[in-house]
Amino acid sequence: MSVNSLFDIGSTSLRAVGEKIDATSQNIANAESEGYRRRRVSLSSRSVAATGLYASNGAQDVTSSGVGVEQFERVRDGMLVAARNEARSSESAAREEGRVLGVLEGALATDTDAGLSASLQGLADGFSNLAINPDSQGVRESVLGRARQLTDTFGRLDQRLGELTTNTENALAGNVEKANGLLDKVASLNEQIENARAGGSPDYAAEDQRDQTVKELSKLLPVEAQENRSDGYTLTVDGMTVVQGTEATNLSVDQSGDTPAVEFGKTGVEFTPGAEGGGEIGAQARLLNDTLPGVQSDLDALADDVVKEVNAAHRKGADQNGDTGENFFVDKSGPSSENTAGNIELNVDGPKDIAAVATSALGTLEGNETAVTIGQGDFGDSSGAGNIEDRLTVGSDGSASTVEVSSISSDGNLPGDLEGGTFDITVENNTNNGELDFTINRPDGSTSTETGVDVSSDGTRITLEDDGSSNTLKLDVGTAFKDTNVGASETKEFSVTVDNSLPGDTGPAQNIADVASDLTTGATDLAAGVGTQVQEAAAKEEAQAAVGERVQAQIEDVSGVSVDQQLSSLIEQQQQFAASAQVLTTAREVSSTLLSIAR
């Protein structure tokens, strides 16, 4: 080995170790820089022997080698980074859903007096008190106050849902705009990085920035990154390419439908997140398309049930003005098949308009609805007369009345000695075509049979009760039955119950109380359903956060900077630098010795 080789080996060693010291120093300086990936210098031996086209140094110089920088690189594990981004996307989605649904859960809270279930129970308690004190104006005022509280609660929840929907739509639009900015940034960094590589000086700081940008983007979208040496990162979302090389496809929000849709640029393809995950944008799309409309639908359905069931019971009662058939609630948006939570209001003007007692008019349509009950008995839906309850009703012209009463006294009682009650009726076939035989078992224990009753024509009646004078209760069987309803060897039964309704019967008020109380279960279930979703979102967020933290720890082990390790490496590199300098010192001394001998 010549003296010149010593100089070459020493100088290359100093330069190579200097590169390692520079990289270590940069790592230490950026130990706390977010997104910084550790730099690493790899060295390899190299020959310093100079060879020409037709001459070489010969075999004796093969050991004349030095050292050089083989590779300067960022330390990065793409699989770990992808796993971290996926966990981050799912965590962000769960957090966003939990945040929005948490607000909704607070509005639906069942443990406050202003809650929906409490308001329904308040209405039930008010009507229950009215059933005990039907003439009390104070109790009637209380019922109206509780009813207004219920409509206000429905309206407040409807408004809160509308505000949540609007806020979520605005947040979605903001996140889409933010995501588009990040997509454009990745495309720009792709160009910058590839230009630097083409120039022979890789821009590792830009690569760190690009990874950090994709990390931020993963909070908003379930983005997947693939690296291509020719054009940088290719990003896909839900299978659609959103960044390729220097080109980015921006997202847009289509507001033309009933619910907003996130689309990929002008492709017309909609971003449809699955049942979970999808980043904040996926969570917001899911909330706007499924979750919030579902809660709104359930709330409207409950409001519709309240209106229809309370009104049905209220119409069967009479108010203090003597009026019957009035609705208690109304939808202020106008007549429709469905009532909505934001539009229901009271239909009564004052406390006297509350129908708390049973109507006394047994011979009217409303009276018959209240006072007469049909027990189908053997005539179920599978029988020809399965609809006898519907057919034994009062027509608009007063014909085909279920029970025809000869006269009703002014106090609303049945006339004479008629007492009503439950009449059990047996039906048998008659050998004559179009005729049936009816046996009536009365509440007082007496029995009578009417044979050969012609049911082939409307208006044929049988007598349920006769007080021996001119007072009778009759049932129109010609409207409800056909001869074919009963087989030749069959016997079938049904029943008719006639109540002796008095003005003091507060059954309608109690029926409304029972209806309102039963409907509190629907309100509780609605709140419980949202609460369950909040708990599920919190559990998902916690689980994905744990996954993300674990993967991030692995990333730091691989790519992060440990100051202690770097300081230890710096000491070793300092010693290497000093040793390389000693080689040069030795070469200089040898050279000086040789020159002195030559003199």
C-alpha positions, 0 to 999 in steps of 0.5 A: 500500500502506498503513502498516497493510498493512506492519504486517500483512505484517511480522507474518504474515511473523514468524509464518510464519518463526517456524513454520519455525524451530520445525519446524527446531529440532524436527528438530535436537532429534530427529535421533537419535530412532528412527523420527522423520520430518522435519517440513516447513513449506510457506509461501504468499502470502496477501492481507491486504486486508480485504473486506466483503460489498458492498465491496472495496479496489479494484484498487489493493490487489491487491498487498497480500499477506502470507505464511502457513503452507500446510502442516505435514507429516511427510516420508514415502515410503510405497513406500520404507517398504513395501519396507523392511518387506518386506526386514526380514521376509525377513531376520528369517525367514532369520535365524531359520531359520539360527539353529535349523538351525545348532544342528541342524547342530552336533548332526549334525556329521560331523567329531567322533567323537561324530557319527552317521557316525563312530558308524556307521563305528565299528560297521563297523570293530568288526565288521570286526575281529570278522570277523578275530578271531571268538573274541576276547572283547575284540573282541566287547566293543569291538563292543558298546561301539561299538554302544551308542555308535551307539544313544546317538548316535541317541538324543541326536540324537532328543532334540536334535530334540525340544528344538529343536522344543519351543523353537521352539514356545515361541518361536512362542507368544511371538512370536504374543503379541508380534505381538498386542500390536503389532497392538493398539497400531496399532489404538489409535494409529489411534484417537488419530491420527484423533481428533487430526486431527478436532480440527484438531491432527494428532498427528505424534508418534503417527504416527511411533510407529505407523510404528515399531510397524509396522516392529517388526511386520514383523520378526515377520510379512509385514505390509502397510500401507495408509493410509486417511484415514478410519480410519488404517492397514489392515494385512494379513498373507497377504491377511488383514486384521489391523488395520482402524481401531480393530479388531485381529484377533489371531493364535492358535496351534492345538496340536490337530494333529500340528504347531502352526498359526498362525490368524487369530483365530477365522476358522479360516484358517491362516497359511501362509508360502511357501517363504521369508520370512514374518518370524520367525513364518513361519520358525518355522511352516515349521520346525515344519511342514516342516523339523524333521519332515523331518529327524526323518523322515530320521533315523528312516528311517536308524535303521530302515535300520540296524536292519533291515539289520544284523538281517538280516545278524546273523540269518544268523550263529551266536553262541558259544552256537550260537544263530541267527536272533537280532536285534542291535537292537530297538525298545524301544517294542515291535514295529512296522513302523518303528524310530525313532531315539529307541527303538533299543537292543541286543538282545544280552546279552553278547559271546557273543551276537554272531552273527559266524560262518555257521551250520553247519546247511545243512539248516535254514531259517537255513542255507539262507538263508546257504548257498544263493544263487539266480541268476535268470538268464533267469527275470526278473520278466517271466517266469512263474517270476520269483519262483523265489528266493522259491519255492525256500525252506524252508517252516515244516514243512521241505518244499520245501527249496531244496537237500535234503541227504541228511545233514550231518556233525557239523562242518557240512561237506557229507557225503562228497565233495559239494563244492557250488559253482555249478550252471548249469541249462538248462531246455527245454520238453518235448513232454509237458504238465506236463514240463520238461527240465533240463541241469545243468552242475556246477562240476567240468565234468561235465554231466547231463540229466534229461528229462521232469521232472514239474513239475505237482506239488510235491516233484519234485526233480532231482539237482545232485550225487551222490558215487556213494554215498548222498550227494546234493544235490537241488533241488525244481523242482516248487515253483518251475516250471510247464510254461508258464514255458518256450516250445516253442522256448525255452531258459532258464538259472538257477543255484544256488550251494551254499556248503560253510559251515564254522563258521569262516566269518565272513561274517555279521560282515563283511556287517554291517561292509559294511552299516554302512559303506554306511549312513554315506553316509546319515548324511553326506547328512543332515548335509550337507542341513542344512548346505546349508539353513544356508548358504542361510539365511545367504545369504538373510539377507545379501541381504535385509539389503543390500536393507534397508540400501539402502532404509533409506538412501533413507528417510533421504535422504527423511525423515531429519534431516541436522543440517548441512542443518537448521543451514543452514536455521536460519541462513537462517530467522534472516535471514528473521526479521530481515528481517521484523522490519526491515519492522515497524521500517520501518512503525513509522518511517513511522507515526511520521513521518506522525504528526509531520507531522500535528501 
